[in-house]
Amino acid sequence: MQLSSDAVILRVWPVNEADLIVSFLTRDFGKLKGVAKSALKSRRRFGGALEMMTEVKATFVDRPRQELVRIDHFELIASPLRAPVNYARMTALSFFAEVTEQALPDRNPEELAFRLLTTVLDHATADHLWLSITYFSLWMTRLMGWLPDLNTCTVCTASVLDSGAWFHPSADGLRCHQHAMPTSASLLPESLRLAQQMLRCPIAEFAAQPWSAQRAADLRRFAIQALERHLERRLRTAEALRRLSTSVATASPSRMRLS
């Protein structure tokens, strides 16, 4: 059966001299893997549409009881190369691809995840790179059902909105200062409020604000840590992002970590 859907390219790797395996997220059919026959030789069928994070119109054939679809054609919609690509931006794009590929099951329609990915791609430019990473990390955690209550301590149910919260890689949820585990990291009140705003508002509403690597670094760390905890693996690109960021938190050193 021949099918067609808007899609985003996640990963591409060769299988022989001319063919490629492509992992791509579709709007209508979820995450798929397929064979692009003679893709390395056919510029007419694929052209520049095989770069990671390229938005395409995908045409493919899905046969019963076959894991891989047969990819017939990718029509380019939007390329990540439309904006300059440096190491920081390429790392961010790779992060989006890695999280999407690891978090989403195959062949399960995920239109909200597709819309999230295409939305952050529109904002993943030099000025808004850290905004797009933060927004994507927080929303992907929520879409997967892994985002804990951002209002209260998981131990005593006390509000953490005004005092700030603490989180630890070996535990779910947020804790107040009294019940924080040793070596926990802090999530400041302003970051908690920002998280709740992000969960209510589109990313475009934050685009007019300045976004350095330091802004909401604690929120970004919290969301990525939740993703890694539930995926049960360290994200290679998350480590690269951590090295890129000049700070892992907006707080002063005395609030960043419990001794």
C-alpha positions in Angstrom: 0.0 0.0 0.0 1.4 3.4 -1.0 1.2 6.1 1.7 2.1 9.7 2.0 2.7 12.0 4.9 4.6 15.0 6.1 7.7 13.9 7.9 11.0 14.9 9.5 14.2 13.0 8.9 15.8 11.7 12.1 18.7 9.5 11.0 20.2 8.1 7.9 22.8 5.3 7.5 24.1 3.3 4.5 23.4 -0.4 4.0 25.4 -0.9 0.8 27.0 1.1 -2.0 23.8 2.8 -3.0 21.0 2.2 -0.5 20.2 4.0 2.7 18.1 3.2 5.8 16.2 6.2 6.9 14.5 6.8 10.3 11.8 9.4 10.0 8.9 10.8 12.0 5.6 11.1 10.1 2.6 13.2 11.1 0.1 10.5 10.3 1.8 7.1 11.0 4.4 7.8 13.7 8.1 6.9 13.6 9.1 4.7 10.7 12.2 3.1 9.3 12.5 2.5 5.6 14.9 1.6 2.7 15.7 4.3 0.2 16.8 2.2 -2.8 19.7 3.8 -4.8 19.4 6.9 -2.7 23.1 7.7 -3.1 22.6 7.7 -6.9 19.2 9.3 -7.4 19.2 13.1 -6.9 15.8 13.3 -8.6 14.0 11.2 -6.0 15.7 12.5 -2.9 18.0 15.4 -3.8 18.9 17.3 -0.6 16.0 15.8 1.4 18.1 13.3 3.4 19.8 15.6 5.8 18.9 15.2 9.5 15.9 17.4 10.6 14.8 18.0 7.0 11.1 18.4 6.7 9.7 16.5 3.7 6.6 15.1 2.1 7.4 11.3 2.3 5.9 8.8 -0.2 6.5 5.2 0.8 5.1 1.6 0.4 4.2 -0.3 3.6 3.8 -4.0 3.2 2.2 -6.4 5.8 4.6 -8.1 8.2 7.6 -6.1 7.0 9.5 -3.9 9.5 10.9 -1.6 6.9 8.9 0.5 4.5 10.1 1.1 0.9 10.7 4.8 0.5 9.8 6.0 -3.0 10.3 9.7 -2.8 11.0 12.6 -0.4 9.8 16.1 -1.5 11.7 18.8 0.3 9.5 21.1 2.4 12.1 22.8 4.7 15.8 22.3 5.2 17.9 22.8 8.3 20.5 24.4 6.0 18.2 27.4 5.4 20.0 29.0 8.4 23.7 28.9 9.2 24.8 25.6 10.8 27.6 25.8 13.3 28.6 23.3 16.0 26.1 24.6 18.6 23.1 24.4 16.1 24.1 21.0 14.8 24.3 19.7 18.4 20.9 21.0 19.1 19.4 19.5 15.9 21.1 16.2 16.8 19.6 16.4 20.3 16.1 16.7 18.8 16.7 13.7 16.6 18.2 11.5 19.3 15.4 12.2 21.8 12.7 11.7 19.2 14.1 8.5 18.0 14.7 7.1 21.5 11.5 8.2 23.1 8.9 7.4 20.5 7.8 3.8 19.7 7.7 2.7 16.0 4.5 2.9 14.1 2.5 4.8 16.8 0.9 8.0 15.5 2.3 10.9 17.6 0.9 14.1 16.0 1.6 16.2 19.0 5.2 15.1 19.1 5.4 15.8 15.3 4.0 19.3 15.8 6.4 20.0 18.7 9.4 19.0 16.6 8.5 21.1 13.6 7.7 24.1 15.8 11.0 24.0 17.6 12.8 23.6 14.3 11.3 26.9 13.2 13.0 28.5 16.2 16.3 26.7 16.4 18.3 29.6 15.2 21.3 31.2 16.8 19.3 33.7 18.8 16.8 31.2 20.1 18.8 28.0 20.2 18.6 27.5 24.0 14.9 28.5 24.0 14.2 25.8 21.5 16.2 23.2 23.4 14.5 24.1 26.7 11.0 24.1 25.3 11.5 20.9 23.4 12.9 19.1 26.5 10.1 20.2 28.7 7.3 19.4 26.3 8.7 16.0 25.2 8.9 15.0 28.9 5.3 16.0 29.3 4.1 14.3 26.1 5.7 11.0 27.2 4.0 11.2 30.6 7.3 11.6 32.4 6.8 15.2 33.8 6.1 15.2 37.5 4.0 17.7 39.4 5.8 21.0 39.3 3.8 22.5 42.3 4.5 20.3 45.3 7.1 18.2 47.1 6.6 14.5 46.4 7.4 13.6 50.0 5.3 16.1 52.1 3.2 17.8 49.3 4.3 21.2 50.5 4.3 23.9 47.7 7.6 24.5 46.0 6.6 27.4 43.8 7.9 30.1 46.1 10.8 28.3 47.7 12.2 26.4 44.8 12.6 22.6 44.4 15.3 20.0 44.3 15.7 17.0 42.0 18.0 14.0 41.8 18.8 11.6 39.0 17.8 8.5 41.0 14.3 9.8 42.0 11.2 10.9 40.3 9.5 14.2 41.1 10.6 17.4 42.9 11.3 17.8 46.6 11.4 20.7 49.0 14.6 21.7 50.6 13.8 19.8 53.8 13.4 16.5 51.9 16.0 17.0 49.2 18.4 14.1 48.7 22.1 14.6 49.1 23.8 15.9 45.9 20.4 17.1 44.6 20.3 20.0 42.1 18.1 23.0 42.5 15.2 24.3 40.4 14.7 28.0 41.2 11.2 29.5 41.7 11.6 31.6 38.5 12.4 28.5 36.5 9.3 26.7 37.9 7.1 29.6 36.9 8.7 29.7 33.5 8.0 25.9 33.1 4.4 26.4 33.8 4.2 29.3 31.3 5.9 27.2 28.7 3.3 24.4 29.2 0.5 26.9 28.6 1.9 29.1 25.8 3.4 28.5 22.3 7.1 28.9 21.9 6.6 32.1 19.8 5.5 34.0 22.9 9.0 33.6 24.4 11.0 34.4 21.2 11.1 38.2 21.9 13.0 37.5 25.2 16.8 37.2 25.4 17.9 33.5 25.7 21.5 32.9 26.7 22.8 29.5 27.6 22.5 30.4 31.3 18.8 31.2 31.2 16.7 28.4 32.6 19.7 26.1 32.6 18.4 24.4 35.7 15.0 23.8 34.0 16.7 22.3 31.0 18.9 20.1 33.2 15.8 18.9 35.1 13.9 18.0 31.9 16.8 16.3 30.2 17.5 14.3 33.4 13.9 13.2 33.4 14.2 12.0 29.8 17.4 10.1 30.5 15.9 8.5 33.6 12.9 7.1 31.9 14.8 6.2 28.7 17.3 4.4 31.0 20.2 5.7 29.1 22.5 8.7 28.8 21.8 10.9 25.8 25.0 11.4 23.9 23.8 14.8 22.5 22.7 15.9 26.0 26.3 15.6 27.2 27.4 17.7 24.2 24.9 20.3 25.2 26.1 20.4 28.7 29.6 21.1 27.5 28.3 23.9 25.3 26.5 25.6 28.1 28.6 28.0 30.2 26.6 27.1 33.3 24.3 24.3 34.4 22.1 26.6 36.5 21.1 30.2 36.9 21.6 29.9 40.7 24.6 30.8 42.6 27.0 28.0 43.6 25.6 27.8 47.1 22.1 26.9 45.8 23.2 24.7 42.9 24.0 21.6 45.0 23.4 20.2 48.4 26.5 19.0 50.3 
